[in-house]
Protein backbone atom coordinates (compact mmCIF):
# COMPACT_ATOMS: atom_id res chain seq x y z
CA UNK A 1 0.00 0.00 0.00
CA UNK A 2 1.33 3.48 -0.72
CA UNK A 3 2.51 5.83 1.97
CA UNK A 4 -0.09 8.05 3.59
CA UNK A 5 1.08 11.58 4.34
CA UNK A 6 -0.63 13.97 6.73
CA UNK A 7 0.66 17.50 7.26
CA UNK A 8 0.93 18.57 10.88
CA UNK A 9 0.44 22.07 12.29
CA UNK A 10 4.13 22.31 13.18
CA UNK A 11 5.18 21.67 9.56
CA UNK A 12 6.14 18.03 10.04
CA UNK A 13 4.59 15.13 8.17
CA UNK A 14 2.94 12.08 9.71
CA UNK A 15 3.87 9.17 7.44
CA UNK A 16 2.00 5.85 7.61
CA UNK A 17 2.00 2.56 5.76
CA UNK A 18 -0.42 -0.33 6.11
CA UNK A 19 0.22 -3.87 4.87
CA UNK A 20 -1.48 -7.14 5.71
CA UNK A 21 -3.63 -5.50 8.35
CA UNK A 22 -0.69 -4.00 10.22
CA UNK A 23 0.10 -0.28 10.33
CA UNK A 24 3.33 1.57 11.09
CA UNK A 25 3.79 5.33 11.30
CA UNK A 26 6.49 7.90 11.92
CA UNK A 27 7.08 11.64 11.74
CA UNK A 28 9.50 13.39 9.39
CA UNK A 29 10.55 17.00 9.25
CA UNK A 30 10.30 17.48 5.49
CA UNK A 31 8.54 16.00 2.49
CA UNK A 32 11.69 14.68 0.81
CA UNK A 33 12.37 12.44 3.83
CA UNK A 34 9.00 10.67 3.60
CA UNK A 35 10.06 8.36 0.76
CA UNK A 36 13.16 7.30 2.68
CA UNK A 37 10.97 5.97 5.49
CA UNK A 38 9.10 3.48 3.29
CA UNK A 39 11.65 0.71 3.81
CA UNK A 40 11.84 1.35 7.55
CA UNK A 41 8.07 1.27 7.94
CA UNK A 42 7.83 -1.94 5.90
CA UNK A 43 10.55 -3.51 8.08
CA UNK A 44 8.64 -2.50 11.23
CA UNK A 45 5.48 -4.11 9.85
CA UNK A 46 7.38 -7.28 8.97
CA UNK A 47 8.86 -7.44 12.50
CA UNK A 48 5.40 -7.02 14.05
CA UNK A 49 3.99 -9.74 11.77
CA UNK A 50 6.81 -12.12 12.67
CA UNK A 51 6.34 -11.46 16.38
CA UNK A 52 2.60 -12.04 16.13
CA UNK A 53 3.23 -15.27 14.22
CA UNK A 54 5.85 -16.53 16.68
CA UNK A 55 4.26 -15.49 19.95
CA UNK A 56 0.62 -15.00 19.08
CA UNK A 57 -1.36 -11.82 19.23
CA UNK A 58 -3.23 -11.38 22.51
CA UNK A 59 -5.77 -9.19 20.69
CA UNK A 60 -6.93 -12.17 18.61
HTML snippet that shows the backbone in 3Dmol.js (N, CA, C, O; Angstrom):
<script src="https://3Dmol.org/build/3Dmol-min.js"></script>
<div id="view" style="width:600px;height:400px;position:relative"></div>
<script>
const pdb = `
ATOM      1  N   UNK A   1       0.846  -1.168   0.000  1.00  0.00           N
ATOM      2  CA  UNK A   1       0.000   0.000   0.000  1.00  0.00           C
ATOM      3  C   UNK A   1       0.900   1.242   0.000  1.00  0.00           C
ATOM      4  O   UNK A   1       1.966   1.231   0.614  1.00  0.00           O
ATOM      5  N   UNK A   2       0.491   2.276  -0.662  1.00  0.00           N
ATOM      6  CA  UNK A   2       1.328   3.483  -0.723  1.00  0.00           C
ATOM      7  C   UNK A   2       1.392   4.187   0.630  1.00  0.00           C
ATOM      8  O   UNK A   2       0.570   3.951   1.516  1.00  0.00           O
ATOM      9  N   UNK A   3       2.375   5.043   0.760  1.00  0.00           N
ATOM     10  CA  UNK A   3       2.512   5.832   1.975  1.00  0.00           C
ATOM     11  C   UNK A   3       1.364   6.826   2.089  1.00  0.00           C
ATOM     12  O   UNK A   3       0.911   7.392   1.095  1.00  0.00           O
ATOM     13  N   UNK A   4       0.909   7.023   3.304  1.00  0.00           N
ATOM     14  CA  UNK A   4      -0.092   8.049   3.586  1.00  0.00           C
ATOM     15  C   UNK A   4       0.632   9.201   4.272  1.00  0.00           C
ATOM     16  O   UNK A   4       1.366   8.992   5.238  1.00  0.00           O
ATOM     17  N   UNK A   5       0.427  10.403   3.777  1.00  0.00           N
ATOM     18  CA  UNK A   5       1.076  11.579   4.338  1.00  0.00           C
ATOM     19  C   UNK A   5       0.027  12.521   4.905  1.00  0.00           C
ATOM     20  O   UNK A   5      -0.983  12.798   4.258  1.00  0.00           O
ATOM     21  N   UNK A   6       0.265  13.006   6.101  1.00  0.00           N
ATOM     22  CA  UNK A   6      -0.632  13.969   6.727  1.00  0.00           C
ATOM     23  C   UNK A   6       0.206  15.122   7.277  1.00  0.00           C
ATOM     24  O   UNK A   6       1.082  14.917   8.117  1.00  0.00           O
ATOM     25  N   UNK A   7      -0.066  16.322   6.802  1.00  0.00           N
ATOM     26  CA  UNK A   7       0.661  17.498   7.261  1.00  0.00           C
ATOM     27  C   UNK A   7       0.222  17.876   8.667  1.00  0.00           C
ATOM     28  O   UNK A   7      -0.970  17.890   8.977  1.00  0.00           O
ATOM     29  N   UNK A   8       1.189  18.178   9.505  1.00  0.00           N
ATOM     30  CA  UNK A   8       0.926  18.572  10.882  1.00  0.00           C
ATOM     31  C   UNK A   8       1.018  20.095  11.020  1.00  0.00           C
ATOM     32  O   UNK A   8       1.605  20.767  10.172  1.00  0.00           O
ATOM     33  N   UNK A   9       0.447  20.618  12.066  1.00  0.00           N
ATOM     34  CA  UNK A   9       0.444  22.065  12.287  1.00  0.00           C
ATOM     35  C   UNK A   9       1.845  22.639  12.436  1.00  0.00           C
ATOM     36  O   UNK A   9       2.092  23.792  12.082  1.00  0.00           O
ATOM     37  N   UNK A  10       2.767  21.826  12.964  1.00  0.00           N
ATOM     38  CA  UNK A  10       4.127  22.311  13.176  1.00  0.00           C
ATOM     39  C   UNK A  10       5.005  22.212  11.928  1.00  0.00           C
ATOM     40  O   UNK A  10       6.192  22.534  11.978  1.00  0.00           O
ATOM     41  N   UNK A  11       4.427  21.767  10.808  1.00  0.00           N
ATOM     42  CA  UNK A  11       5.177  21.668   9.557  1.00  0.00           C
ATOM     43  C   UNK A  11       5.724  20.281   9.275  1.00  0.00           C
ATOM     44  O   UNK A  11       6.187  20.013   8.166  1.00  0.00           O
ATOM     45  N   UNK A  12       5.677  19.404  10.250  1.00  0.00           N
ATOM     46  CA  UNK A  12       6.145  18.026  10.040  1.00  0.00           C
ATOM     47  C   UNK A  12       5.098  17.239   9.265  1.00  0.00           C
ATOM     48  O   UNK A  12       3.976  17.699   9.052  1.00  0.00           O
ATOM     49  N   UNK A  13       5.494  16.048   8.853  1.00  0.00           N
ATOM     50  CA  UNK A  13       4.589  15.125   8.173  1.00  0.00           C
ATOM     51  C   UNK A  13       4.442  13.862   9.001  1.00  0.00           C
ATOM     52  O   UNK A  13       5.422  13.342   9.535  1.00  0.00           O
ATOM     53  N   UNK A  14       3.224  13.374   9.104  1.00  0.00           N
ATOM     54  CA  UNK A  14       2.944  12.081   9.715  1.00  0.00           C
ATOM     55  C   UNK A  14       2.858  11.093   8.561  1.00  0.00           C
ATOM     56  O   UNK A  14       1.987  11.216   7.700  1.00  0.00           O
ATOM     57  N   UNK A  15       3.750  10.119   8.538  1.00  0.00           N
ATOM     58  CA  UNK A  15       3.871   9.172   7.437  1.00  0.00           C
ATOM     59  C   UNK A  15       3.436   7.796   7.931  1.00  0.00           C
ATOM     60  O   UNK A  15       3.945   7.305   8.938  1.00  0.00           O
ATOM     61  N   UNK A  16       2.488   7.171   7.217  1.00  0.00           N
ATOM     62  CA  UNK A  16       2.000   5.852   7.613  1.00  0.00           C
ATOM     63  C   UNK A  16       1.984   4.896   6.425  1.00  0.00           C
ATOM     64  O   UNK A  16       1.864   5.305   5.270  1.00  0.00           O
ATOM     65  N   UNK A  17       2.107   3.627   6.744  1.00  0.00           N
ATOM     66  CA  UNK A  17       2.004   2.558   5.757  1.00  0.00           C
ATOM     67  C   UNK A  17       1.210   1.430   6.398  1.00  0.00           C
ATOM     68  O   UNK A  17       1.380   1.136   7.581  1.00  0.00           O
ATOM     69  N   UNK A  18       0.350   0.808   5.619  1.00  0.00           N
ATOM     70  CA  UNK A  18      -0.422  -0.334   6.106  1.00  0.00           C
ATOM     71  C   UNK A  18      -0.258  -1.484   5.129  1.00  0.00           C
ATOM     72  O   UNK A  18      -0.438  -1.325   3.922  1.00  0.00           O
ATOM     73  N   UNK A  19       0.085  -2.643   5.672  1.00  0.00           N
ATOM     74  CA  UNK A  19       0.216  -3.868   4.873  1.00  0.00           C
ATOM     75  C   UNK A  19      -0.274  -5.047   5.693  1.00  0.00           C
ATOM     76  O   UNK A  19       0.030  -5.160   6.881  1.00  0.00           O
ATOM     77  N   UNK A  20      -1.021  -5.907   5.065  1.00  0.00           N
ATOM     78  CA  UNK A  20      -1.482  -7.141   5.710  1.00  0.00           C
ATOM     79  C   UNK A  20      -2.167  -6.888   7.050  1.00  0.00           C
ATOM     80  O   UNK A  20      -2.022  -7.677   7.984  1.00  0.00           O
ATOM     81  N   UNK A  21      -2.901  -5.805   7.141  1.00  0.00           N
ATOM     82  CA  UNK A  21      -3.634  -5.500   8.354  1.00  0.00           C
ATOM     83  C   UNK A  21      -2.816  -4.876   9.468  1.00  0.00           C
ATOM     84  O   UNK A  21      -3.343  -4.615  10.549  1.00  0.00           O
ATOM     85  N   UNK A  22      -1.551  -4.636   9.224  1.00  0.00           N
ATOM     86  CA  UNK A  22      -0.694  -3.996  10.221  1.00  0.00           C
ATOM     87  C   UNK A  22      -0.316  -2.603   9.735  1.00  0.00           C
ATOM     88  O   UNK A  22      -0.165  -2.376   8.534  1.00  0.00           O
ATOM     89  N   UNK A  23      -0.165  -1.673  10.669  1.00  0.00           N
ATOM     90  CA  UNK A  23       0.100  -0.282  10.334  1.00  0.00           C
ATOM     91  C   UNK A  23       1.311   0.209  11.117  1.00  0.00           C
ATOM     92  O   UNK A  23       1.454  -0.087  12.303  1.00  0.00           O
ATOM     93  N   UNK A  24       2.173   0.955  10.454  1.00  0.00           N
ATOM     94  CA  UNK A  24       3.329   1.573  11.090  1.00  0.00           C
ATOM     95  C   UNK A  24       3.376   3.030  10.654  1.00  0.00           C
ATOM     96  O   UNK A  24       3.072   3.358   9.507  1.00  0.00           O
ATOM     97  N   UNK A  25       3.758   3.894  11.581  1.00  0.00           N
ATOM     98  CA  UNK A  25       3.793   5.331  11.299  1.00  0.00           C
ATOM     99  C   UNK A  25       5.044   5.960  11.900  1.00  0.00           C
ATOM    100  O   UNK A  25       5.670   5.404  12.803  1.00  0.00           O
ATOM    101  N   UNK A  26       5.390   7.122  11.381  1.00  0.00           N
ATOM    102  CA  UNK A  26       6.492   7.901  11.925  1.00  0.00           C
ATOM    103  C   UNK A  26       6.271   9.368  11.551  1.00  0.00           C
ATOM    104  O   UNK A  26       5.361   9.696  10.790  1.00  0.00           O
ATOM    105  N   UNK A  27       7.099  10.224  12.085  1.00  0.00           N
ATOM    106  CA  UNK A  27       7.080  11.644  11.737  1.00  0.00           C
ATOM    107  C   UNK A  27       8.388  11.991  11.048  1.00  0.00           C
ATOM    108  O   UNK A  27       9.446  11.479  11.413  1.00  0.00           O
ATOM    109  N   UNK A  28       8.313  12.865  10.047  1.00  0.00           N
ATOM    110  CA  UNK A  28       9.501  13.387   9.389  1.00  0.00           C
ATOM    111  C   UNK A  28       9.390  14.901   9.331  1.00  0.00           C
ATOM    112  O   UNK A  28       8.296  15.463   9.393  1.00  0.00           O
ATOM    113  N   UNK A  29      10.536  15.546   9.212  1.00  0.00           N
ATOM    114  CA  UNK A  29      10.554  17.000   9.247  1.00  0.00           C
ATOM    115  C   UNK A  29      10.335  17.652   7.889  1.00  0.00           C
ATOM    116  O   UNK A  29      10.008  18.837   7.818  1.00  0.00           O
ATOM    117  N   UNK A  30      10.512  16.891   6.810  1.00  0.00           N
ATOM    118  CA  UNK A  30      10.297  17.479   5.487  1.00  0.00           C
ATOM    119  C   UNK A  30       9.802  16.420   4.502  1.00  0.00           C
ATOM    120  O   UNK A  30       9.983  15.220   4.708  1.00  0.00           O
ATOM    121  N   UNK A  31       9.188  16.887   3.455  1.00  0.00           N
ATOM    122  CA  UNK A  31       8.542  16.000   2.485  1.00  0.00           C
ATOM    123  C   UNK A  31       9.537  15.062   1.806  1.00  0.00           C
ATOM    124  O   UNK A  31       9.208  13.907   1.537  1.00  0.00           O
ATOM    125  N   UNK A  32      10.735  15.536   1.528  1.00  0.00           N
ATOM    126  CA  UNK A  32      11.694  14.680   0.811  1.00  0.00           C
ATOM    127  C   UNK A  32      12.161  13.494   1.655  1.00  0.00           C
ATOM    128  O   UNK A  32      12.693  12.527   1.111  1.00  0.00           O
ATOM    129  N   UNK A  33      11.971  13.553   2.968  1.00  0.00           N
ATOM    130  CA  UNK A  33      12.370  12.442   3.830  1.00  0.00           C
ATOM    131  C   UNK A  33      11.315  11.339   3.902  1.00  0.00           C
ATOM    132  O   UNK A  33      11.613  10.225   4.332  1.00  0.00           O
ATOM    133  N   UNK A  34      10.094  11.641   3.488  1.00  0.00           N
ATOM    134  CA  UNK A  34       9.005  10.671   3.602  1.00  0.00           C
ATOM    135  C   UNK A  34       9.306   9.395   2.815  1.00  0.00           C
ATOM    136  O   UNK A  34       9.103   8.292   3.322  1.00  0.00           O
ATOM    137  N   UNK A  35       9.784   9.538   1.593  1.00  0.00           N
ATOM    138  CA  UNK A  35      10.056   8.362   0.756  1.00  0.00           C
ATOM    139  C   UNK A  35      11.152   7.484   1.353  1.00  0.00           C
ATOM    140  O   UNK A  35      11.154   6.269   1.152  1.00  0.00           O
ATOM    141  N   UNK A  36      12.085   8.094   2.087  1.00  0.00           N
ATOM    142  CA  UNK A  36      13.164   7.299   2.678  1.00  0.00           C
ATOM    143  C   UNK A  36      12.668   6.434   3.831  1.00  0.00           C
ATOM    144  O   UNK A  36      13.352   5.489   4.224  1.00  0.00           O
ATOM    145  N   UNK A  37      11.510   6.733   4.371  1.00  0.00           N
ATOM    146  CA  UNK A  37      10.967   5.971   5.492  1.00  0.00           C
ATOM    147  C   UNK A  37      10.193   4.734   5.048  1.00  0.00           C
ATOM    148  O   UNK A  37       9.853   3.894   5.881  1.00  0.00           O
ATOM    149  N   UNK A  38       9.909   4.604   3.767  1.00  0.00           N
ATOM    150  CA  UNK A  38       9.104   3.479   3.290  1.00  0.00           C
ATOM    151  C   UNK A  38       9.711   2.137   3.691  1.00  0.00           C
ATOM    152  O   UNK A  38       9.008   1.270   4.210  1.00  0.00           O
ATOM    153  N   UNK A  39      10.986   1.963   3.458  1.00  0.00           N
ATOM    154  CA  UNK A  39      11.651   0.709   3.811  1.00  0.00           C
ATOM    155  C   UNK A  39      11.648   0.447   5.306  1.00  0.00           C
ATOM    156  O   UNK A  39      11.482  -0.693   5.739  1.00  0.00           O
ATOM    157  N   UNK A  40      11.832   1.503   6.100  1.00  0.00           N
ATOM    158  CA  UNK A  40      11.841   1.351   7.553  1.00  0.00           C
ATOM    159  C   UNK A  40      10.461   0.980   8.077  1.00  0.00           C
ATOM    160  O   UNK A  40      10.338   0.144   8.973  1.00  0.00           O
ATOM    161  N   UNK A  41       9.423   1.598   7.523  1.00  0.00           N
ATOM    162  CA  UNK A  41       8.066   1.267   7.940  1.00  0.00           C
ATOM    163  C   UNK A  41       7.708  -0.164   7.543  1.00  0.00           C
ATOM    164  O   UNK A  41       7.089  -0.889   8.322  1.00  0.00           O
ATOM    165  N   UNK A  42       8.091  -0.565   6.346  1.00  0.00           N
ATOM    166  CA  UNK A  42       7.827  -1.943   5.899  1.00  0.00           C
ATOM    167  C   UNK A  42       8.559  -2.938   6.804  1.00  0.00           C
ATOM    168  O   UNK A  42       8.002  -3.979   7.154  1.00  0.00           O
ATOM    169  N   UNK A  43       9.793  -2.628   7.182  1.00  0.00           N
ATOM    170  CA  UNK A  43      10.551  -3.511   8.075  1.00  0.00           C
ATOM    171  C   UNK A  43       9.875  -3.604   9.444  1.00  0.00           C
ATOM    172  O   UNK A  43       9.838  -4.681  10.039  1.00  0.00           O
ATOM    173  N   UNK A  44       9.341  -2.491   9.949  1.00  0.00           N
ATOM    174  CA  UNK A  44       8.636  -2.500  11.232  1.00  0.00           C
ATOM    175  C   UNK A  44       7.386  -3.372  11.152  1.00  0.00           C
ATOM    176  O   UNK A  44       7.085  -4.119  12.083  1.00  0.00           O
ATOM    177  N   UNK A  45       6.668  -3.278  10.050  1.00  0.00           N
ATOM    178  CA  UNK A  45       5.478  -4.110   9.854  1.00  0.00           C
ATOM    179  C   UNK A  45       5.866  -5.582   9.791  1.00  0.00           C
ATOM    180  O   UNK A  45       5.201  -6.429  10.388  1.00  0.00           O
ATOM    181  N   UNK A  46       6.929  -5.886   9.077  1.00  0.00           N
ATOM    182  CA  UNK A  46       7.378  -7.279   8.973  1.00  0.00           C
ATOM    183  C   UNK A  46       7.802  -7.828  10.328  1.00  0.00           C
ATOM    184  O   UNK A  46       7.531  -8.988  10.636  1.00  0.00           O
ATOM    185  N   UNK A  47       8.471  -7.002  11.150  1.00  0.00           N
ATOM    186  CA  UNK A  47       8.856  -7.445  12.501  1.00  0.00           C
ATOM    187  C   UNK A  47       7.621  -7.719  13.357  1.00  0.00           C
ATOM    188  O   UNK A  47       7.570  -8.713  14.082  1.00  0.00           O
ATOM    189  N   UNK A  48       6.631  -6.838  13.271  1.00  0.00           N
ATOM    190  CA  UNK A  48       5.397  -7.021  14.045  1.00  0.00           C
ATOM    191  C   UNK A  48       4.668  -8.283  13.595  1.00  0.00           C
ATOM    192  O   UNK A  48       4.130  -9.015  14.425  1.00  0.00           O
ATOM    193  N   UNK A  49       4.644  -8.543  12.292  1.00  0.00           N
ATOM    194  CA  UNK A  49       3.987  -9.740  11.773  1.00  0.00           C
ATOM    195  C   UNK A  49       4.712 -10.998  12.245  1.00  0.00           C
ATOM    196  O   UNK A  49       4.074 -11.978  12.630  1.00  0.00           O
ATOM    197  N   UNK A  50       6.024 -10.971  12.215  1.00  0.00           N
ATOM    198  CA  UNK A  50       6.806 -12.120  12.670  1.00  0.00           C
ATOM    199  C   UNK A  50       6.577 -12.370  14.150  1.00  0.00           C
ATOM    200  O   UNK A  50       6.407 -13.517  14.564  1.00  0.00           O
ATOM    201  N   UNK A  51       6.570 -11.319  14.948  1.00  0.00           N
ATOM    202  CA  UNK A  51       6.343 -11.463  16.376  1.00  0.00           C
ATOM    203  C   UNK A  51       4.950 -12.032  16.648  1.00  0.00           C
ATOM    204  O   UNK A  51       4.790 -12.911  17.495  1.00  0.00           O
ATOM    205  N   UNK A  52       3.960 -11.538  15.942  1.00  0.00           N
ATOM    206  CA  UNK A  52       2.596 -12.041  16.127  1.00  0.00           C
ATOM    207  C   UNK A  52       2.515 -13.517  15.734  1.00  0.00           C
ATOM    208  O   UNK A  52       1.819 -14.301  16.379  1.00  0.00           O
ATOM    209  N   UNK A  53       3.227 -13.884  14.677  1.00  0.00           N
ATOM    210  CA  UNK A  53       3.226 -15.267  14.221  1.00  0.00           C
ATOM    211  C   UNK A  53       3.931 -16.181  15.217  1.00  0.00           C
ATOM    212  O   UNK A  53       3.462 -17.284  15.500  1.00  0.00           O
ATOM    213  N   UNK A  54       5.064 -15.712  15.747  1.00  0.00           N
ATOM    214  CA  UNK A  54       5.850 -16.533  16.675  1.00  0.00           C
ATOM    215  C   UNK A  54       5.231 -16.642  18.053  1.00  0.00           C
ATOM    216  O   UNK A  54       5.232 -17.716  18.653  1.00  0.00           O
ATOM    217  N   UNK A  55       4.700 -15.539  18.559  1.00  0.00           N
ATOM    218  CA  UNK A  55       4.264 -15.493  19.955  1.00  0.00           C
ATOM    219  C   UNK A  55       2.760 -15.334  20.110  1.00  0.00           C
ATOM    220  O   UNK A  55       2.248 -15.338  21.229  1.00  0.00           O
ATOM    221  N   UNK A  56       2.056 -15.196  19.011  1.00  0.00           N
ATOM    222  CA  UNK A  56       0.617 -14.995  19.078  1.00  0.00           C
ATOM    223  C   UNK A  56       0.271 -13.552  19.380  1.00  0.00           C
ATOM    224  O   UNK A  56       1.071 -12.811  19.951  1.00  0.00           O
ATOM    225  N   UNK A  57      -0.891 -13.177  19.004  1.00  0.00           N
ATOM    226  CA  UNK A  57      -1.362 -11.822  19.228  1.00  0.00           C
ATOM    227  C   UNK A  57      -2.452 -11.884  20.292  1.00  0.00           C
ATOM    228  O   UNK A  57      -3.509 -12.464  20.048  1.00  0.00           O
ATOM    229  N   UNK A  58      -2.221 -11.300  21.465  1.00  0.00           N
ATOM    230  CA  UNK A  58      -3.229 -11.379  22.510  1.00  0.00           C
ATOM    231  C   UNK A  58      -4.547 -10.703  22.141  1.00  0.00           C
ATOM    232  O   UNK A  58      -5.571 -10.954  22.777  1.00  0.00           O
ATOM    233  N   UNK A  59      -4.529  -9.850  21.120  1.00  0.00           N
ATOM    234  CA  UNK A  59      -5.766  -9.186  20.688  1.00  0.00           C
ATOM    235  C   UNK A  59      -6.660 -10.118  19.895  1.00  0.00           C
ATOM    236  O   UNK A  59      -7.844  -9.829  19.716  1.00  0.00           O
ATOM    237  N   UNK A  60      -6.120 -11.233  19.416  1.00  0.00           N
ATOM    238  CA  UNK A  60      -6.926 -12.166  18.607  1.00  0.00           C
ATOM    239  C   UNK A  60      -7.637 -13.177  19.478  1.00  0.00           C
ATOM    240  O   UNK A  60      -8.357 -14.035  18.967  1.00  0.00           O
TER     241      UNK A  60
END
`;
const viewer = $3Dmol.createViewer("view");
viewer.addModel(pdb, "pdb");
viewer.setStyle({}, {cartoon: {color: "spectrum"}});
viewer.zoomTo();
viewer.render();
</script>
